[in-house]
Amino acid sequence: MSDVLSPPVVWAALSFPIAGRVASNSEQALLWASIYSFFICILPVLFIAYMVKRGRITDIHVRVRRQRILPFTVSIVCASLAVALLLTVHAPPLVSLFALFSLLQIAIMLIITTVWQISMHAMGITSAVMAIGALFGLSIGLLFTPLIVVVGAARIKLRRHTLAQVIAGALVGGSMTALLFAFATY
């Protein structure tokens, strides 16, 4: 469950309904979501897999906090490219803001990671559930709310995070998503 609902998977999946919400046609939506997914989700995961293969990172989940710094830095570069490219192809504000706020979340995670480990899984699923609620209505969002608890419990049960780290991740994800939709026009 933890891998299926990992931040890159969740964010990539969410990019398609977000782009579809504001696109004039399916080609636009596919282009914008693909740019987002490739740069913000796929490239960083490929980098981590490469680093694991080279022995520079112990595992794909990057459990060792000090090993998270370089992948977060690469993710920030990739997310910056996504934002620039989405602006270049004139993606609507909601799509560009989604990429920008993903970049900001990653940067916040990097800063926190320098001193403490925080749950990116909790951040990602909380962000997704709140975005679903904002885009498709409160009742739809509430249907997905149990995923926050399931993911948080899984991270604790797998001993990847403490309760405090899961709660902190959820708070960062929730507050950033609230800010996104406070600024978004769609």
Secondary structure per residue as TSV (DSSP state, phi and psi in degrees):
chain	resnum	aa	ss	phi	psi
A	1	M	-	360.0	-39.3
A	2	S	T	-63.9	-37.3
A	3	D	T	-73.7	-40.7
A	4	V	T	-63.9	-34.2
A	5	L	T	-105.7	29.7
A	6	S	-	-72.2	154.6
A	7	P	H	-52.3	-45.1
A	8	P	H	-62.1	-38.3
A	9	V	H	-68.4	-47.1
A	10	V	H	-63.9	-47.6
A	11	W	H	-65.4	-41.1
A	12	A	H	-62.2	-45.7
A	13	A	H	-62.3	-39.4
A	14	L	H	-70.5	-26.8
A	15	S	H	-63.2	-29.6
A	16	F	H	-71.1	-48.3
A	17	P	H	-68.2	-30.4
A	18	I	H	-65.1	-48.7
A	19	A	H	-64.5	-40.0
A	20	G	H	-64.0	-29.1
A	21	R	H	-64.3	-32.1
A	22	V	H	-116.8	-1.6
A	23	A	-	-81.9	149.9
A	24	S	S	-77.8	-26.7
A	25	N	S	-150.4	169.8
A	26	S	H	-68.3	-28.9
A	27	E	H	-66.0	-42.3
A	28	Q	H	-61.5	-48.6
A	29	A	H	-58.8	-44.0
A	30	L	H	-64.4	-42.2
A	31	L	H	-61.1	-52.0
A	32	W	H	-64.5	-44.7
A	33	A	H	-67.4	-35.4
A	34	S	H	-67.5	-41.2
A	35	I	H	-60.3	-49.7
A	36	Y	H	-57.3	-53.5
A	37	S	I	-61.8	-43.5
A	38	F	I	-65.2	-50.8
A	39	F	I	-78.0	-39.0
A	40	I	I	-90.7	-26.3
A	41	C	I	-112.3	-53.0
A	42	I	I	-74.3	-51.2
A	43	L	H	-57.7	-46.8
A	44	P	H	-61.7	-37.7
A	45	V	H	-66.3	-40.9
A	46	L	H	-63.1	-38.6
A	47	F	H	-62.6	-45.3
A	48	I	H	-61.8	-44.5
A	49	A	H	-60.4	-41.5
A	50	Y	H	-62.0	-43.3
A	51	M	H	-67.8	-34.4
A	52	V	H	-65.0	-44.6
A	53	K	H	-61.5	-36.1
A	54	R	H	-79.3	-9.5
A	55	G	T	84.7	10.6
A	56	R	S	-84.0	-22.2
A	57	I	S	-127.1	137.8
A	58	T	S	-71.6	-32.9
A	59	D	S	-158.1	165.3
A	60	I	T	-62.5	-22.6
A	61	H	T	-85.7	-5.3
A	62	V	-	47.3	62.0
A	63	R	-	-72.0	-27.1
A	64	V	S	-83.6	118.0
A	65	R	G	-54.2	-45.7
A	66	R	G	-65.5	-22.0
A	67	Q	G	-79.6	-7.6
A	68	R	G	-81.9	-19.5
A	69	I	H	-59.9	-52.4
A	70	L	H	-63.8	-46.4
A	71	P	H	-60.2	-37.7
A	72	F	H	-64.9	-40.0
A	73	T	H	-63.3	-44.9
A	74	V	H	-62.0	-40.8
A	75	S	H	-62.4	-37.5
A	76	I	H	-65.5	-43.0
A	77	V	H	-61.3	-47.3
A	78	C	H	-62.6	-42.4
A	79	A	H	-66.2	-36.3
A	80	S	H	-62.6	-41.9
A	81	L	H	-62.4	-39.7
A	82	A	H	-62.3	-45.8
A	83	V	H	-60.4	-47.9
A	84	A	H	-61.0	-43.9
A	85	L	H	-67.6	-40.7
A	86	L	H	-63.4	-37.8
A	87	L	H	-67.2	-38.1
A	88	T	H	-63.8	-38.4
A	89	V	T	-89.7	10.7
A	90	H	T	59.1	42.6
A	91	A	-	-63.5	149.5
A	92	P	-	-66.0	161.4
A	93	P	H	-52.6	-40.0
A	94	L	H	-59.8	-43.3
A	95	V	H	-68.8	-45.7
A	96	S	H	-64.5	-39.6
A	97	L	H	-66.1	-37.4
A	98	F	H	-59.4	-43.8
A	99	A	H	-67.3	-43.0
A	100	L	H	-62.4	-43.6
A	101	F	H	-70.8	-29.5
A	102	S	H	-64.2	-43.9
A	103	L	H	-58.6	-45.8
A	104	L	H	-64.8	-39.5
A	105	Q	H	-62.8	-42.5
A	106	I	H	-64.1	-41.9
A	107	A	H	-63.6	-41.6
A	108	I	H	-63.4	-41.9
A	109	M	H	-61.9	-40.5
A	110	L	H	-61.6	-46.5
A	111	I	H	-60.6	-47.1
A	112	I	H	-63.3	-40.4
A	113	T	H	-61.6	-25.6
A	114	T	T	-65.7	-21.1
A	115	V	T	-123.4	-17.5
A	116	W	S	-161.0	153.8
A	117	Q	-	-95.9	131.1
A	118	I	-	-123.8	152.8
A	119	S	-	-82.9	109.2
A	120	M	H	-71.5	-30.8
A	121	H	H	-61.7	-45.0
A	122	A	H	-65.0	-39.5
A	123	M	H	-61.6	-48.4
A	124	G	H	-63.8	-45.9
A	125	I	H	-71.9	-35.3
A	126	T	H	-65.6	-42.3
A	127	S	H	-58.9	-46.0
A	128	A	H	-63.8	-45.7
A	129	V	H	-63.4	-42.0
A	130	M	H	-66.6	-38.9
A	131	A	H	-64.7	-41.3
A	132	I	H	-60.2	-45.0
A	133	G	H	-62.2	-41.5
A	134	A	H	-67.6	-38.2
A	135	L	H	-83.7	-36.7
A	136	F	H	-119.4	5.2
A	137	G	-	108.4	150.6
A	138	L	H	-59.2	-41.6
A	139	S	H	-64.2	-37.6
A	140	I	H	-67.7	-43.3
A	141	G	H	-59.4	-41.6
A	142	L	H	-63.7	-31.9
A	143	L	H	-61.5	-32.4
A	144	F	H	-90.5	-11.3
A	145	T	T	-53.9	-39.3
A	146	P	H	-57.0	-23.0
A	147	L	H	-61.6	-30.7
A	148	I	H	-62.2	-45.4
A	149	V	H	-68.1	-42.9
A	150	V	H	-61.2	-47.3
A	151	V	H	-65.6	-45.5
A	152	G	H	-59.7	-45.2
A	153	A	H	-63.6	-38.7
A	154	A	H	-63.8	-42.0
A	155	R	H	-64.2	-37.7
A	156	I	H	-72.2	-45.8
A	157	K	H	-61.6	-38.8
A	158	L	T	-75.5	-2.8
A	159	R	T	61.5	32.7
A	160	R	S	-87.4	-26.7
A	161	H	S	-147.5	160.0
A	162	T	-	-89.8	169.7
A	163	L	H	-58.8	-41.7
A	164	A	H	-61.6	-39.9
A	165	Q	H	-67.7	-36.2
A	166	V	H	-69.0	-45.3
A	167	I	H	-63.1	-42.8
A	168	A	H	-60.8	-43.2
A	169	G	H	-61.2	-43.4
A	170	A	H	-64.2	-39.7
A	171	L	H	-65.6	-42.5
A	172	V	H	-63.7	-48.2
A	173	G	H	-61.8	-43.6
A	174	G	H	-66.7	-43.9
A	175	S	H	-68.8	-39.6
A	176	M	H	-65.3	-39.4
A	177	T	H	-69.6	-38.1
A	178	A	H	-60.0	-42.3
A	179	L	H	-64.4	-41.8
A	180	L	H	-54.5	-51.2
A	181	F	H	-77.8	-15.6
A	182	A	H	-70.7	-31.2
A	183	F	H	-96.9	-18.8
A	184	A	-	-73.4	144.9
A	185	T	-	-121.3	126.4
A	186	Y	-	-153.1	360.0
